[in-house]
Amino acid sequence: MTDFTLDAYRAYVLAIRDRFGDGVLFRDLVGRPLPALFAAIRHDVDRKLERALAMALLEKELGVVATYYFRVPHTFDRAVIREIAAMGHEIGYHYENLSESDGDVTKALEDFARKLEQLRRVADICTISMHGRPLMPYDNRDLWRDPDRHAMLKERFDLLGEVYLDVDYSDIAYINDTGRNWSSGRSNRRDRVDSAVQADFASGDELLSYLQGSPHPKLVFQVHPERWSNGTIEYATQWAKDVGINTAKAVLQFLRP
């Protein structure tokens, strides 16, 4: 199987649906007791809106729901967001305000408020997810890590919470495509969670076998739509881009461990 194609994604989603049903949204998980059996599909829409829309349509066809996190303004498109929301998918804010404000918390919160309001004019927003910005020195989650500020910000912005900080991942199989591979410790600077469940795979075929077999009963499948395409040129272009970014990450990891 050629991985990181829409055909491969269809196979993964079918396997997840057969084991877990139509899935749950992050607004049903954040800050709440976790179900005994669930799969939540999450998309960080960093670029390539047309690929996010293609995935949303595929999921609708298969009867599965997912949560889509959009950057503002980078992937803010009213028509696309409304279309994806109309399919029953959840819309969230993929924030990166600390990086964009060069570490200034006051400016970051002002930027957060402005962009969240812009997104809320288009869709109901209950949850947020940080954008890693791996080539920047700031971890955007730091805006939320202080417990007192965290509670204050959830109330101020009427949010259920942040998906990295308000979900207990200790007993969740967290599977993500960051770095164009299925290993959380490879080419991945920030998209990690604290889980006791082993969920690294050497290949897409190994991942598919896992999903079709007896996967862990609590599962999060985190995917970046830009990375997935059936077109030869698009596939090759994204492959080259991912290789370049992974190289830059490796250099930064050496310089800023």
C-alpha positions, 0 to 999 in steps of 0.5 A: 500500500502506498501510504499518505494517499487518500486511498490509504486514508480510506483504508485506515478510516474503514478499519477504525469505523469497523472497530469503533463505529462513527467516532467521537468529536473532541468536544465530547472528550475534552475535560470529561471522563473518557468512554471505555471504547472510542476513536477520535480522528483529528485534523490539523489543517496547516495548509492545503484547504482542498485536501482537508475538504477531500478528507471531510467528504471521504469521512462523510461518505463512510459515515465517520465524524472528525475534528478539524483545527484551522489556523487563522489566517493561514487556512481560514476560508469561510466557505470551506469551514462552513461546508466541513461543519455542515457535514457534522464535523467539529471545527476548532482553532489551531492557535499559534499566538505565542510564536506569532507574538515572539513570546510576548504573552500579553500580545499573544492573548490579544491575538488569540482573542481576535482570531478566535472571534474571527473563527467564531463568526463562521463556526461554533468553537469549543476546543483548541489545539496548538500549532507546533511551529517546529522551527520556532523556539516557542511552544504555543501550549505555554500560553495555557500551562499555568493552572490559574491562567488556564482556568481563567482563559477557559472561562474568559473565552468560553472554551471546553479546553485545549486538546493537549492539556485537557485530555488524559492521554495516559491510556490512549493510543495516540497515532499521528502522521507528524514528520510523514511517519508513524513514530512519535519520536522521529522528526517530531519536536512537539506533537507528543503526549504522555501516554503509556500505550505503545503506538509507533509503527514502522510503516503504513502496512503495519499501522493498517494491520494494527487497526484491523486487528485488536487496537487499543480501545481508546484511540486518537488518530491525528492527521495533517490533510496537506500530507495526503494526496492521490495525485503524483505531482502533489504527492512528490511535492509534499514528500520533498517538502516533508523531507526538507522540514524534517532535515531542518527539525533535526538541525534545530534539535541538535542546536536547541535540544 
